[in-house]
Every structure is written in structure tokens, then in C-alpha cells.
Amino acid sequence: MAIHIEHPESTEQIEAEFRYSFEQDTESLIPAVFAVDTEVSVDVPSHGTNEPMTYENWSRENLEGPGALPEACVIALEGDEVVGYTALRRYGAGSPEAENRLTAVRRPWRRRGIASALKRAQIEAARTAGIETISTTNDELNVGMRGVNERLGYEPEPERVVVSGRPRSNGPVPVPGT
């Protein structure tokens, strides 16, 4: 799914408590944000298994490197407690396109509109950073997040088939349906 961020429905105002990014005096919150990622990543519906990332990989994906956009990562707080976050990464250093890495809300705070608020704030931050399109992937089993994305204006992209593993022979591998 992708959203072109000039989409008019994506401009709703967000309450102030959801407007914290990784660059706004939140350095001390990063371990708690990673803990939310670790807790929530195993809950993401998929056909495979989801293993939490190591802190090093998570940090590299979300905070460092040429595609990292820490200014477009948003943290949801209940008082001083991190209850959710969403992260964004460009497809290359200067790319106007980015991927929503994960929108995570801890179990006790789900179904309260926090994921939608996080994504709306992320869209605004992405717009400010010069991003034109945000893509995201959701397994078909992740009905809740697919609904959030559709309500925010994300539109389906052509389906892709991901093949992993080694071919059974050294010859060409037939592609189904061709």
C-alpha cells in the first residue's frame, strides 16, 4: 500500500502528546521505544514468524544510515511511558519515497486510535522532510492495520510474490502462471 502525502485526508491535526520525534529531546526514550518494538513485532500478523530485531539492527534501520529519517519517527507517550511508535525510512539518501517500517502500539493501548494518530503525525513529518510517497506492507492477515492504512488514504499497489530459498536445480526456476 502507498500514500501520496498530499492526500487531503492525511492532514488531520494530532494531539500534542503524539508529536514527539526521535530528534526532539527523546534520546533517553530510545531504549523504551526499542522495547515496544520487541514486544509488538511478535504480534504482527503474518504467514511466517516474526522475530524481534537486535538493538543494533533496529538502530541501523530506524536511526542511522543514508535512508534513516529519525525526524519522521513519532513516539506516543502516556505520561513518561512509551506506548507506541512509528518509524519511517527513505529508499536511499535523497529519495522522495519512504517506507513505513513499523507502527507499533503496546497491547493495553490498542484500539484507542493511537496507531492512526501516529501515522497521521508521521505523514506530516514526512511531508516536512520532502517525502512524496510512503509505502507500507501488511500481510493480508493484518486486518486492523490494513484498515488504518485505508482510512488514511493508502492505496493498494500491485501484488508481489516473494520467493526465498535455493532452487532445487541449477536450471531456470519456473514462475507460476507464466
C-alpha positions as a Markdown table, in Angstrom:
| # | Residue | x | y | z |
|---|---|---|---|---|
| 1 | Met | 0.0 | 0.0 | 0.0 |
| 2 | Ala | 1.2 | 3.5 | -0.6 |
| 3 | Ile | 0.0 | 7.0 | 0.1 |
| 4 | His | 0.9 | 10.1 | -1.8 |
| 5 | Ile | 1.2 | 12.5 | 1.1 |
| 6 | Glu | -0.5 | 15.4 | -0.5 |
| 7 | His | -3.7 | 13.3 | 0.1 |
| 8 | Pro | -6.2 | 15.7 | 1.8 |
| 9 | Glu | -7.4 | 13.2 | 4.4 |
| 10 | Ser | -3.9 | 12.9 | 5.8 |
| 11 | Thr | -3.8 | 16.4 | 7.2 |
| 12 | Glu | -5.9 | 16.0 | 10.4 |
| 13 | Gln | -4.4 | 17.6 | 13.5 |
| 14 | Ile | -2.8 | 15.3 | 16.1 |
| 15 | Glu | -2.9 | 15.9 | 19.8 |
| 16 | Ala | 0.4 | 17.2 | 21.2 |
| 17 | Glu | 1.3 | 14.1 | 23.1 |
| 18 | Phe | 1.8 | 12.2 | 19.8 |
| 19 | Arg | 4.1 | 14.8 | 18.3 |
| 20 | Tyr | 7.4 | 13.6 | 19.8 |
| 21 | Ser | 10.0 | 12.5 | 17.3 |
| 22 | Phe | 13.4 | 10.8 | 17.9 |
| 23 | Glu | 15.1 | 14.2 | 17.4 |
| 24 | Gln | 13.1 | 16.2 | 19.9 |
| 25 | Asp | 14.9 | 15.6 | 23.2 |
| 26 | Thr | 13.9 | 11.9 | 23.2 |
| 27 | Glu | 17.3 | 10.3 | 23.3 |
| 28 | Ser | 16.5 | 8.8 | 26.7 |
| 29 | Leu | 13.3 | 7.2 | 25.3 |
| 30 | Ile | 15.1 | 5.2 | 22.6 |
| 31 | Pro | 15.6 | 2.1 | 24.8 |
| 32 | Ala | 11.9 | 2.2 | 25.7 |
| 33 | Val | 10.9 | 2.6 | 22.0 |
| 34 | Phe | 13.1 | -0.4 | 21.1 |
| 35 | Ala | 11.4 | -2.4 | 24.0 |
| 36 | Val | 8.0 | -1.6 | 22.4 |
| 37 | Asp | 9.3 | -2.8 | 19.0 |
| 38 | Thr | 10.5 | -6.0 | 20.6 |
| 39 | Glu | 7.1 | -6.6 | 22.4 |
| 40 | Val | 4.9 | -5.7 | 19.4 |
| 41 | Ser | 6.9 | -7.2 | 16.5 |
| 42 | Val | 5.9 | -10.8 | 17.5 |
| 43 | Asp | 2.2 | -9.7 | 17.4 |
| 44 | Val | 2.3 | -8.6 | 13.7 |
| 45 | Pro | 0.1 | -11.0 | 11.8 |
| 46 | Ser | 1.9 | -12.8 | 9.0 |
| 47 | His | 2.2 | -16.2 | 7.4 |
| 48 | Gly | 5.7 | -16.6 | 8.8 |
| 49 | Thr | 7.2 | -16.0 | 12.2 |
| 50 | Asn | 8.3 | -12.6 | 13.4 |
| 51 | Glu | 11.5 | -12.5 | 15.5 |
| 52 | Pro | 12.4 | -9.3 | 17.2 |
| 53 | Met | 15.4 | -7.4 | 15.8 |
| 54 | Thr | 18.6 | -7.0 | 17.8 |
| 55 | Tyr | 19.1 | -3.4 | 19.1 |
| 56 | Glu | 22.0 | -2.9 | 16.6 |
| 57 | Asn | 19.8 | -3.9 | 13.6 |
| 58 | Trp | 16.8 | -1.9 | 14.9 |
| 59 | Ser | 19.0 | 1.2 | 15.4 |
| 60 | Arg | 20.6 | 0.9 | 12.0 |
| 61 | Glu | 17.2 | 0.5 | 10.3 |
| 62 | Asn | 15.5 | 3.4 | 12.2 |
| 63 | Leu | 18.1 | 5.9 | 13.4 |
| 64 | Glu | 21.2 | 5.6 | 11.2 |
| 65 | Gly | 22.4 | 5.3 | 7.6 |
| 66 | Pro | 21.6 | 7.1 | 4.4 |
| 67 | Gly | 17.8 | 6.3 | 4.4 |
| 68 | Ala | 17.1 | 6.8 | 8.1 |
| 69 | Leu | 14.6 | 9.6 | 8.9 |
| 70 | Pro | 14.6 | 9.9 | 12.7 |
| 71 | Glu | 12.8 | 13.2 | 12.4 |
| 72 | Ala | 9.8 | 11.3 | 10.9 |
| 73 | Cys | 9.7 | 8.7 | 13.6 |
| 74 | Val | 6.9 | 9.5 | 16.1 |
| 75 | Ile | 6.6 | 8.3 | 19.7 |
| 76 | Ala | 3.3 | 8.0 | 21.6 |
| 77 | Leu | 3.6 | 8.7 | 25.4 |
| 78 | Glu | 1.2 | 8.1 | 28.3 |
| 79 | Gly | 2.9 | 10.4 | 30.8 |
| 80 | Asp | 6.5 | 9.2 | 30.7 |
| 81 | Glu | 5.7 | 5.7 | 29.3 |
| 82 | Val | 6.2 | 4.9 | 25.7 |
| 83 | Val | 3.1 | 3.2 | 24.5 |
| 84 | Gly | 3.7 | 3.2 | 20.7 |
| 85 | Tyr | 5.8 | 4.5 | 17.9 |
| 86 | Thr | 6.1 | 4.5 | 14.1 |
| 87 | Ala | 9.3 | 4.7 | 12.1 |
| 88 | Leu | 10.0 | 5.8 | 8.5 |
| 89 | Arg | 13.0 | 5.1 | 6.2 |
| 90 | Arg | 13.7 | 6.6 | 2.8 |
| 91 | Tyr | 14.5 | 4.4 | -0.2 |
| 92 | Gly | 18.0 | 5.9 | -0.3 |
| 93 | Ala | 19.5 | 9.1 | 1.0 |
| 94 | Gly | 17.8 | 11.6 | -1.3 |
| 95 | Ser | 14.8 | 9.6 | -2.3 |
| 96 | Pro | 11.3 | 11.3 | -2.2 |
| 97 | Glu | 9.9 | 7.9 | -1.4 |
| 98 | Ala | 9.9 | 6.2 | 2.0 |
| 99 | Glu | 8.7 | 3.0 | 3.8 |
| 100 | Asn | 6.8 | 2.9 | 7.0 |
| 101 | Arg | 9.0 | 0.4 | 8.9 |
| 102 | Leu | 6.5 | -0.4 | 11.7 |
| 103 | Thr | 3.6 | 1.2 | 13.5 |
| 104 | Ala | 3.6 | -0.4 | 17.0 |
| 105 | Val | 1.2 | 0.1 | 19.9 |
| 106 | Arg | 1.5 | -1.9 | 23.1 |
| 107 | Arg | -1.3 | -4.3 | 23.8 |
| 108 | Pro | -3.0 | -2.4 | 26.6 |
| 109 | Trp | -3.3 | 0.8 | 24.5 |
| 110 | Arg | -4.6 | -0.8 | 21.3 |
| 111 | Arg | -7.9 | 0.1 | 19.7 |
| 112 | Arg | -7.8 | 3.7 | 21.0 |
| 113 | Gly | -6.8 | 5.4 | 17.8 |
| 114 | Ile | -3.1 | 5.7 | 18.7 |
| 115 | Ala | -1.9 | 3.9 | 15.6 |
| 116 | Ser | -3.9 | 6.2 | 13.4 |
| 117 | Ala | -2.6 | 9.3 | 15.3 |
| 118 | Leu | 1.0 | 8.1 | 15.0 |
| 119 | Lys | 0.6 | 7.5 | 11.3 |
| 120 | Arg | -1.0 | 10.9 | 10.7 |
| 121 | Ala | 1.8 | 12.6 | 12.6 |
| 122 | Gln | 4.3 | 10.6 | 10.6 |
| 123 | Ile | 2.7 | 11.7 | 7.3 |
| 124 | Glu | 3.1 | 15.4 | 8.4 |
| 125 | Ala | 6.7 | 14.8 | 9.4 |
| 126 | Ala | 7.4 | 13.1 | 6.1 |
| 127 | Arg | 5.8 | 15.9 | 4.2 |
| 128 | Thr | 8.1 | 18.4 | 6.1 |
| 129 | Ala | 11.1 | 16.1 | 5.2 |
| 130 | Gly | 10.3 | 16.3 | 1.5 |
| 131 | Ile | 8.8 | 12.8 | 1.2 |
| 132 | Glu | 6.2 | 12.5 | -1.6 |
| 133 | Thr | 5.1 | 8.9 | -1.2 |
| 134 | Ile | 5.1 | 6.5 | 1.8 |
| 135 | Ser | 4.8 | 2.7 | 1.2 |
| 136 | Thr | 4.0 | 0.1 | 3.7 |
| 137 | Thr | 3.5 | -3.7 | 3.6 |
| 138 | Asn | 0.9 | -5.5 | 5.5 |
| 139 | Asp | 0.2 | -9.2 | 5.5 |
| 140 | Glu | -3.4 | -9.9 | 4.4 |
| 141 | Leu | -4.0 | -11.3 | 8.0 |
| 142 | Asn | -3.2 | -7.9 | 9.5 |
| 143 | Val | -6.8 | -6.6 | 9.0 |
| 144 | Gly | -6.5 | -3.9 | 11.7 |
| 145 | Met | -3.5 | -2.1 | 10.3 |
| 146 | Arg | -4.8 | -2.5 | 6.7 |
| 147 | Gly | -8.0 | -0.8 | 7.8 |
| 148 | Val | -6.0 | 2.0 | 9.5 |
| 149 | Asn | -4.0 | 2.5 | 6.3 |
| 150 | Glu | -7.1 | 2.5 | 4.0 |
| 151 | Arg | -8.8 | 5.1 | 6.3 |
| 152 | Leu | -5.7 | 7.3 | 6.0 |
| 153 | Gly | -5.7 | 7.2 | 2.2 |
| 154 | Tyr | -3.2 | 4.4 | 1.5 |
| 155 | Glu | -4.0 | 2.7 | -1.8 |
| 156 | Pro | -3.1 | -0.9 | -2.8 |
| 157 | Glu | -0.1 | -1.4 | -5.0 |
| 158 | Pro | 0.3 | -4.3 | -7.4 |
| 159 | Glu | 0.8 | -7.5 | -5.5 |
| 160 | Arg | 4.3 | -9.0 | -5.3 |
| 161 | Val | 5.4 | -12.6 | -4.8 |
| 162 | Val | 8.4 | -13.1 | -2.6 |
| 163 | Val | 10.3 | -16.3 | -3.2 |
| 164 | Ser | 13.0 | -17.4 | -0.8 |
| 165 | Gly | 15.3 | -20.3 | -0.5 |
| 166 | Arg | 17.5 | -22.1 | -3.0 |
| 167 | Pro | 16.2 | -23.5 | -6.3 |
| 168 | Arg | 16.0 | -27.3 | -6.5 |
| 169 | Ser | 18.2 | -27.5 | -9.5 |
| 170 | Asn | 20.8 | -25.4 | -11.3 |
| 171 | Gly | 18.4 | -24.7 | -14.2 |
| 172 | Pro | 15.8 | -22.0 | -14.5 |
| 173 | Val | 13.1 | -21.9 | -11.9 |
| 174 | Pro | 9.6 | -21.8 | -13.5 |
| 175 | Val | 7.4 | -18.9 | -12.3 |
| 176 | Pro | 3.8 | -20.0 | -11.6 |
| 177 | Gly | 1.3 | -18.5 | -14.0 |
| 178 | Thr | 3.7 | -17.9 | -16.9 |
